[in-house]
Amino acid sequence: MEEIKRKLAEIDKIESAVKTSAEELAETAGGEDLDAVEEAAAGKMKDVENLTGQLSSFEGMLEKELAGEQTEEISPQALEDIEAELAKLEQEVATEEEVEVATIYDKVLQLYPWISDPRKAFMYAMPPDPKSKDYSSWRQEWSRVLFDFARLSIIHVVYLKKLMGEQPFANFRERDKALSSIADYLVEQKLANFRSKDKEALRVFWKSYQEWADEVDQWAHDNAILDPVLKDDLREADQPFSSLPDEDWEEVFKILKKEKKITQIKLDSGETAVKFIF
């Protein structure tokens, strides 16, 4: 009987760890200010739920034994089996607790480890001479970081003021000047353009219009989209292209129409729908 009570105490301890793991995962995913978090987090939450279910099964069996609902005592072999299962579950819970949701900054850091290297702290200060090689090299390096930040975030339009509060850009000594210079460089390289007169909104082209057109066409084929769809339907498709700016959709439709992959239909409501040609 004492052995059964000890097992129940172990279950309570593991179940508490499961709940703590689930709460921490939920807070991490929910508190993330960026659009994309790791899909693995959702899977891990499912794992935690499964562990809770398994623990409940063990607990129910042991509580019945403790209440005297079974006439025979649990055999030594059965106790050993339960011990092994509890140890296995405890290890799985420990693994769940170590799960971390990677932020966009973590992903950028993997591509550019130097952004957190103390020896590269000078990179957060913009070189003073715009005609120097250091200045040119500095802009080039940071333009890559900003470009991939937008790509990994699945952000099409970057707002420079908002970017000032994001890592690693928040570490610039003169954030406004530094980001303006980097944005200008991306525009010069035809990798971006400004969408506002004050140069606050920067459209970053981490995929070309042609690539987006190909993705939309492939999505329509994969999902057998036979009926005409509105632009709003494409926005609600939960795809990377769903967040494309309005003016970009016009460019994408032009390409698809030229390639004879769509026709545009005027509806009675006055809206224009797109019908894919298979």
Beta strands, then each sheet from edge to edge (+ up, - down):
strand 1: 157-159
strand 2: 192-194
strand 3: 201-204
strand 4: 262-266
strand 5: 272-276
sheet 1: 1+ 3- 2+
sheet 2: 4+ 5-
end
